[in-house]
C-alpha cells in the first residue's frame, strides 16, 4: 500500500507544471456562472490528453462535463472528483475555483495513471456555477450522480480543515405592487410600494434579533421607483435566507414571508415572494470519509485545525444528502486576506498557493485510494451516511 501511495504522489509531481498552467489560465481568464466556456474546454482538453473520454455538455448544462477513463468498465465503487471553475463578477477567482479544478484533475489523473488495475472506477465531473447558480443541484436533477458512490473535492482557504458545516440557503425575490400618483399634487391617491419594501426591510432587520446563531437574512433593494415626484407603484428586493438545518431554514423563511406580507398590508399594497431555484441544503458531513483525508493530509505535513462555526452555502450541500461527500480546505493564505476578494484570487498564484495545490491533489488522491482499497472503509462510510 505504501508503494502505491508513493507512486500516486510521484504522478502528481510529474504533472505539476500542467496543473499550475491550468490554475494560471483560469485565473487569467475568469468566467462567471454558466459562462465558463473557455474554462470548460481547457479542462476537457487536459482530461482527453490524460486518458479520459469526455462528454460535454453534460446534464443539460452547456458548461458542464463528465469524464470517464478510456479503459473504464462498469466496476464499482465509483468515485467522482468534482471540478469547479466559475469565477465571481468583477473579482475573478476570489473563491479559488481555479485551484479546485486543478486539484481535482490532478488527483484523478494521478490515481488513474498510477493504478490502472484498481477495482472500482473514477469519474471527473465539471460542475459549473457554484457561485449562486447551483450547478451541482441541477446536475443531480439531471441524473449525473445516479451511479456515483462518493464525491470528493478540495477548497482553498485560510486553514487546513477536514470540512466545515454550511448553511442552507433560500434565494427569494420580493415584489411590492401599489398605485402610482403625483407625490405633491395627489398623494392620497397613491399606494407606495417603496414604503412597503422599506417596511419589509425594517421588519426583517428586527427579526434578525430573535433568530438562532446560525441563521442569516440579508438582502438589497433592487428597485425603488423611477422619479422622486411619483409615488412608486412597484418596488422589489432580493434576499438570502440561511440556516444551519432544514427545519430552521423552513421556519425562518415563513417568518421572512410574514415580514413582507405584513409590510405590504400596512402600506395598502400587494406582495409577492418568489423563490429563485435552486435552494441550497446544509451540508451533511461524512466524518468517516473526512478522517481518511485528515490522515493522508497529516502524513503530508499539513497541520489540521478544526472549525465549529458554519460558513456560507454551497450546492455541494444538496449533493451531500444523495451520496457521501467531502470538501476539505487547504490553506493558501492567512485570515487577513478575505475570501471573495482579489487578494484571495492572487493568493492562489503564490508559491504557497502552488504548493497547496499539489498537496491538495495528493491528499485527495490518497483518500480516494484508501476508500477503493478497503471494503471495510466503504462499508463504514455508507453506514454513517445512511444513519446520520
N, C-alpha and C positions, 0 to 999 in steps of 0.2 A: 504493500500500500504506500509506503514512504517513497519507493521508487516511482510509482505512478504520480504522486504529488509533485516530486521534483521535476518530472517530465512536463507536467501541466504548467508549472511556474516557468520553466525554460521556454515553453511555447509562447507564453505571454511576453516574455522578454524578446523573443525573436520577432514579434510583430509590433514592438513598442513604437517604432518610428511611424508605422502606418496608423496606429491608434492615435498618436499625437497629431498626425495630419488630419484625421477625422475631426478631432476636438477643435483643432485650429480653424479648419474650413467652416465648421458650423458656427464657431464664434465670430468669424469674419463675415458671415452671410446669414444673419439671423432671420428666421421666418416665423411668423405668428401662427396661431391655431388654424389648422386646416388649409394653410397656405404653404406648407413645408415641402414644396415640390422638388426643389434642388436638394434639400437635405435628404429626403426620402430616396432620391435617385443615387446620391452619394453612398448611402448605407447599403442599398441594394447591390450596387456595383461591387462594393467591398465583399459582401457575402457571396456573390456569384464567383468572385475570384478566389474564394477560400472554401470551396466545396459544398455550397448550398444551392438549391433550387429556390428561386424567389418568385412569389406571386404578389403583384402589386398592380392596381389597387387590391385591397382586401377588405372583407367585411363591409362592403358598400361605402368605404371611405377612400377617397382618391389618394390621400397621402399616407395610407397605412400599408404595411407589407407583412407577409407571412413566409418565413424561410424554413426550409426542411433540408437536412443533409442529403446529398445526392444518392448516397447508399442507404438511406433510411428505410427500415422495414416498418412493420406495424407493431413493433415490440413496445411494451410498457415496462416501467412508468415513463411518462413523457414530461420533461421539464421545459418550461418556456422562459427564455431570457427576454425581458421586456426592455425595449429601447424607446426612450423619449427624446424628442429633438425639436420641440416647438420653443419659441422664444417669447419674450414679453415685449409688448408695444413700447417703443421709444427707449427701452432699456437694453434689449438684446438678451443674451443668455445669463440674466441676473439670477436665475434659479439653477444654473449649471447643467441644463439638459444636454449640452454638448458633451459634457463628461459622462452623463448617464448612458448616452448612446455608445460612446467609445468603450466604457466599462463592460456593458452587456455584450457588444460584438466581440470584444477581446476575450471575455470569459468563455463564450460559446465556441469561438473559433479554436481557442487553445484546447478546450476539452475535446472537441471533435478531432483535431489533428493529433493529439497525444494518445487518445484512447478510442481508436476506431472499433475495437472489439467490445465496447461497453454493452452490457444488457440494458435495455431501455433506450430512449432516444431524446434528442433535444430539438427545440424549435427556437427561432428568434422572431419575435413579433414586434413590428414597428407600431407604436401606439401614439398617434398624433394628438395634439390639442389637450394636453393635461391642464394647461393654464386656462381654465374656465370653459373648455369645450367638451369635457367628459368623454374623450376618445375611447378609453377602456370600457366605459359603460356601454357605449354604442357598439363596440366590437363584441362585447359579451352578448348583447341583444341579437347580434347577427350570427351567433353560434361559433365564433372563432375559438373560444376556450372549452368547447364541449369535450374534446379528447385530451385535454391537458390535465395533468395530475397536480402540479405545483407551478407557481410562477415566482421568479426572483428578479430583483434589480437592486441597484445601489445608488444612493443620492449623495451628492456632495453637501457638506455642512460645516458647522463650527466645531463639532465633537465627533469622536468615533462612537457611534451608538448602534446597538443591535436592532433598534427600531424605536418608534415612538407612537403614542396614541394620536389619533387625528380626530377632528370634529366633523360630524355630518353637516351638510350644508344644503339649504334650500334657497334658490335664487328666485326672487319674486319682483315682478313689475307691478307697481301700484299706479292706478289711474283714477283721477277725480274729474267728474263731469258736472259743470254748473250752468250758469246762464250769463252771457256777456251783457254789459250795459255801460253807458258812459259814466266813468268814475266820478265826474264832477256834476254833470247835468241830471243824472237819474240813477244814483247809486242804489236806491231802494228797489230798482227793477232787477238788480243783479243777484247772482248766487256765486260767490267767489270760490272757484276751485283751488286757487292758491292758498286761501285760508284753510281749506280742508287739508291740503297737502302739508302745510306748516303745522296744523294741529296734530296730524298724524305723526309727524316727525317728533313733535314735543311729547306726544303720548308714548312713543317708542323710547325716547330718552328717559322718561320717568319709569317705564317698565324695566329698563336695564338695572335699576337699583334693586329690584326684587327677583333677580334671576340667579341660577346656580353659577358657581365659579367657572365652570367650563362652558357657559352659554355666551353667545355673542350675537348682537344685532347691529349691523352697520350699513349705511347706505347714503345715497345722494339724491338731491332733487334734480331731475333731468330736464324738466320743462316747467316754467312758472308763469307763462304768459308772453304776450307779444308787445304790449305798449303800456306805459305807466297809467295812461288815462283811460284804459279799457279794462273793466273787471274781467279777469281771465275766466273763460268757460271751460278751460282744460288745464290740468297740471298733472305731472307724473313724477315718479321716483323709482329708483332701483335699489333693492336691498338684498343683503345676505343674512340669513338666519342660520345660526350654527349652534350645535350642542354635541356633547360627548357620547350620548346614547340616542338610539332611535326614538324611544319613548319620550325623552325630554325634548328632543327636537320637534316631534309632532305636537306636543303640548305647547311649546313656546311659539310655534307657528300659528296655532289657533289664537293665542293671545295677541300676536302680531296683527292678525286679521281683525281682531276686536278693536285694536288701537286705530286702525284705518277706517273701519266702518263707523266707529263712534265719532271720529272727527268729521267724517262726511255727513253724518246725521246732524251734528251741531251746526254745520255750515249750510245745511239745506241742499247738499249735493249728493250725487250718486258715486259710489266707489266700486272699482273692480280690482281684485288682486289676482294676478295670474302667475302661476309657477312657470318658470322657464327651464325646461329639462336640459340635461339630466340632473336630478338631485343627487347629491353625493352622500354615501353612507360613512359612518365612523369606521375606523379600521378594526377588523377582527384579527388580532395578532396571533401568531403561532409561535409560542415560546420554545417548543422543541426545535423547530427549524431555525429560529433565531440563535439558539445555543450552538448549533453547528457552525454558523457563520462566526460567532464570537470566538470559538475555539481556534478556528483557522486564522482569523484576524490577529489573535493574540500571538500565535506562532510566527506571524509576520512582523511582530514587534509593535503592533498597534495597541495603544493604551485605551481600553474600553471604559467609557463612562456611562452613567445612567441619567435618564430624564423623566421626571414624574409629570410635568405639566404638558398637556396636549398642545399640539401645534396647529397648523392650518388644516386645510381639507384637500383631499385628493381623490381622483377617480379610482385609484387602487383600492380604496375602501369598498367600493361596490364589488370589485372582483374578489376581495378577501372573504366575502360571505358565500362565494361559489366554490372556491378552491383555496387551499393553504397558500399564503404568500409571505414574502419578506421584503422589507425595504430598509436595510441598514443604512447608516450615514457614515461617511468618511470625511475627516476634517481636511479642509484646504486653506483655512484662514482663521483668525481669531474673531471674537464676537464684536469687535469694533467695526467690522465690515458687515453691513446689513445685508440680509437676504433680499432678493429682488432689487438689487442695485447694480449700477455699472461697475462698482468696486468688486462685487462678488463675481460678476462675469470675468473681470480681469484676473481674479484670483485663480480661475481655472487654468490660466495660461502661465502661471508662475512655476518655478521649479518644484515648490511644494505641491501645487496642483497636479503637475505631471506625475510626480511620484505617487500621489494619492490615487490617480487614475490607474496606474499599474498595480498598486496594492489592492485596489478595489476589484480589479479584474481577477487577480489571483485568488483573493478570499472568496469571491462569488463562485469561481470555477471549482475551488476545492470543496466548498459547501455542497455544490451540486454533485461532486464526486462522492462525498460521504453519503449523500442520500441515495444515489444509484447503487452504491456498493453494499448497502445493508438493508435486508428485508425488515430487520427489527426496527431500524430507524424509520423506515417508510410506514410501518405499522403504527409507531408511536406518533408520528406527525398526523396521520389520518385520524387516529383515535382522539387526539386533542382537538382537531378541527370539528369532529362530529359531536363532541361532548361540551365544548366551550360555550 
